[in-house]
């Protein structure tokens, strides 16, 4: 069985492709999304840290793990790396390419984390558009509490936000026409280097409108981990004999 750690479109597509090819595959989801768009066998919820994942790998016939979690899901990625190392389970990181090479990347201000992004955003005057995810939106409250902020999130933020902030609950893909309309009303865009086409139109819109962009770098993947950027490459990796040893004991 291939264990696919999902929560992304790539994870779902990989699981579907494996099933179509007749492989036994289990898609694992954290359980944060209210209505996951998935077909095929799914397990939901955390494993219980590294120990829990080690236990899962020892008690299930997992031939290989593909970590197709979001590029910013650093904890799950680290846990998968440690648990697979301990159980001798082949592990592949599938992460879609980031936007580093985006043709419009020239004027972006790159920062290492959300705290730095909040400080950077506060230095720009005017209204702020945050597209940094539900979990990290509250990190921006201390630096931007007095500012006009639109926070676009796929699911509502759980903790309270300043009353004058506008929360916009919407899920991509987003079209350039709509992004131009949204960004026309703000002065700086703060986002993270998620990559992918579904949410890239905001970058084009920001460039067209001459808006500054504060961009958070991706967390590092563990040193030595095998990484691919597409479902096709993951399928090729899984078809290599070295990726499919006997289940770990
Ligand atoms: P995270 O900080 O790396 O993970 C936190 C904990 O959630 C993990 O330690 C693990 O719990 C559990 N978990 C995460 N992904 C899991 C999976 N695929 N299957 C089972 N348990 C999982 O991750 P996150 O940033 O909270 O993201 C949670 C999920 O949302 C991920 O699946 C990710 O792909 C998806 N997502 C994240 C973002 C983002 O920007 N971070 C964006 C879109 C989608 P245990 O320690 O108990 O095993």
Boltz pocket constraint, residues with backbone or C-beta under 6 A from the ligand:
constraints:
  - pocket:
      binder: B
      contacts: [[A, 4], [A, 5], [A, 6], [A, 7], [A, 8], [A, 28], [A, 29], [A, 30], [A, 32], [A, 43], [A, 44], [A, 45], [A, 46], [A, 47], [A, 48], [A, 49], [A, 50], [A, 52], [A, 53], [A, 68], [A, 69], [A, 70], [A, 72], [A, 73], [A, 74], [A, 75], [A, 76], [A, 77], [A, 79], [A, 132], [A, 133], [A, 135]]
      max_distance: 6.0
